[in-house]
Each structure stands twice: as C-alpha cells, then as structure tokens.
Amino acid sequence: MDQRNLQTHKINELADRRKAAIEAQKALLEKHRAAKEAAEPLRLARQAEQVAIAAAREERRLQRESIKTQERERILAEQAELAQAAEVAARAEKEEREAADRERISRVIEDEAARKAKRDERYASRKARKA
C-alpha cells in the first residue's frame, strides 16, 4: 500500500506542478497584458511625437528644396542677364567698329578726292602755263 500511496502522491505532485505552471503562465500573460495596457498611452504619445517629428522633418526638407529651387532660378536669371548684357556689349562694339570703318573709308575717299583735285589743279595750271 505504501507504494500505491507513493504513486498517488507522485501523480498529485505532478498535477500540482502542472497546475502551478499553468497558473504562472496565466499570471505572466495577465501581467504582460496589464503592462501593455498601462504603456498604451505612452506608446500613443511616442507615436504621435514621431509623426510630428517626421512632419517637421518633411517640412524642413520642402523648405530646403524650395530655397534650392529659388537659388537655381536666381542663378539662371543672373546668367541670362549677363548673357544679354554681353550680347548688347558685343553688338555695341560691332556697331562702333563698323562706324569707325565707315568713317575711315569716308576719310580715305575724301583724301583721295582732295588728292585728285590737287592733281587736276596742277595739271590745269601746267596746261594754262603752256598755253
């Protein structure tokens, strides 16, 4: 009988251990759920803070992009203005050169006409002396 009592005792002991393990698991699970529920407001606050940080980061990125775009547009406008100024200066220089060339040509023609007039006068005076 002793043996039977011992076996029953072992079976009861095993059942008690299983029951204790199951209760411990339930207690851990309940503790975890309670901690999760208690931490929910903190998690939501953290999540909201992360969303706000991400929105601010995106806003700063858009600002930087806008500034870069404005800077590019300003540089392009400056370059266009400089190109136009260079074109105007080149056109003015070309017109000035052409005016100087025309003036030089007109002076050469006037000098040539004056030389021709002097030569004709000399020729006429020589003819007048001979006659």
C-alpha positions in Angstrom: 0.0 0.0 0.0 2.8 2.2 0.6 3.7 2.0 -3.0 0.3 2.9 -4.1 0.2 5.9 -1.8 3.6 6.9 -3.1 2.4 6.7 -6.7 -0.7 8.7 -5.9 1.4 11.2 -4.1 3.7 11.5 -7.2 0.8 11.9 -9.5 -0.7 14.5 -7.3 2.6 16.3 -7.1 3.0 16.2 -10.9 -0.6 17.6 -11.3 0.1 20.3 -8.8 3.3 21.3 -10.6 1.4 21.4 -13.9 -1.3 23.4 -12.4 1.2 25.8 -10.8 3.0 26.2 -14.1 -0.3 26.9 -16.0 -1.2 29.4 -13.3 2.2 31.0 -13.5 1.8 31.3 -17.3 -1.6 32.8 -16.9 -0.3 35.2 -14.3 2.6 36.2 -16.6 0.2 36.7 -19.5 -2.1 38.8 -17.4 0.9 40.8 -16.1 2.0 41.4 -19.7 -1.5 42.5 -20.8 -1.7 44.9 -17.8 1.7 46.3 -18.6 0.8 46.7 -22.3 -2.5 48.5 -21.4 -0.6 50.7 -18.9 2.0 51.5 -21.6 -0.6 52.2 -24.3 -0.9 56.0 -23.6 2.9 56.3 -23.6 3.1 54.3 -26.9 0.5 56.5 -28.4 2.3 59.7 -27.2 5.6 58.4 -28.6 3.9 57.5 -31.9 2.3 61.0 -32.1 5.7 62.6 -31.3 7.4 60.5 -34.0 4.7 61.6 -36.5 5.2 65.2 -35.5 9.0 64.9 -35.9 8.5 63.2 -39.3 6.2 66.0 -40.4 8.6 68.7 -39.2 11.5 66.9 -41.0 9.4 66.8 -44.2 8.6 70.5 -43.9 12.3 71.4 -43.4 13.1 69.2 -46.5 10.5 71.0 -48.5 11.9 74.4 -47.3 15.4 73.4 -48.3 14.2 72.2 -51.7 12.3 75.5 -52.2 15.3 77.5 -51.3 17.5 75.5 -53.7 14.9 76.0 -56.5 14.8 79.7 -55.8 18.6 79.9 -55.8 18.7 77.9 -59.1 16.2 80.3 -60.7 18.1 83.3 -59.4 21.3 82.0 -60.9 19.6 81.2 -64.2 18.2 84.7 -64.3 21.6 86.2 -63.5 23.2 84.1 -66.2 20.5 85.2 -68.7 21.0 88.8 -67.7 24.8 88.5 -68.1 24.4 86.8 -71.5 22.0 89.6 -72.6 24.5 92.3 -71.3 27.3 90.5 -73.1 25.3 90.4 -76.3 24.4 94.1 -76.1 28.0 94.9 -75.4 29.2 92.8 -78.4 26.5 94.4 -80.6 27.6 97.9 -79.5 31.3 97.0 -80.1 30.5 95.7 -83.6 28.4 98.8 -84.4 31.3 101.0 -83.1 33.8 99.1 -85.3 31.6 99.4 -88.3 31.1 103.1 -87.7 34.9 103.6 -87.3 35.4 101.6 -90.6 32.8 103.7 -92.4 34.5 106.9 -91.1 37.9 105.6 -92.2 36.5 104.7 -95.6 34.9 108.2 -96.0 38.2 109.9 -94.9 40.1 107.8 -97.4 37.6 108.7 -100.1 37.8 112.4 -99.1 41.6 112.3 -99.1 41.6 110.6 -102.5 39.2 113.2 -103.8 41.3 116.0 -102.4 44.5 114.5 -103.9 42.7 114.1 -107.2 41.5 117.7 -107.1 45.1 118.9 -106.3 46.4 116.8 -109.2 43.8 118.1 -111.5 44.6 121.6 -110.4 48.3 121.1 -111.0 47.5 119.6 -114.4 45.2 122.5 -115.3 47.8 125.1 -114.1 50.5 123.4 -116.2 48.2 123.4 -119.2 47.5 127.1 -118.6 51.2 127.9 -118.4 51.9 126.1 -121.6 49.2 127.8 -123.5 
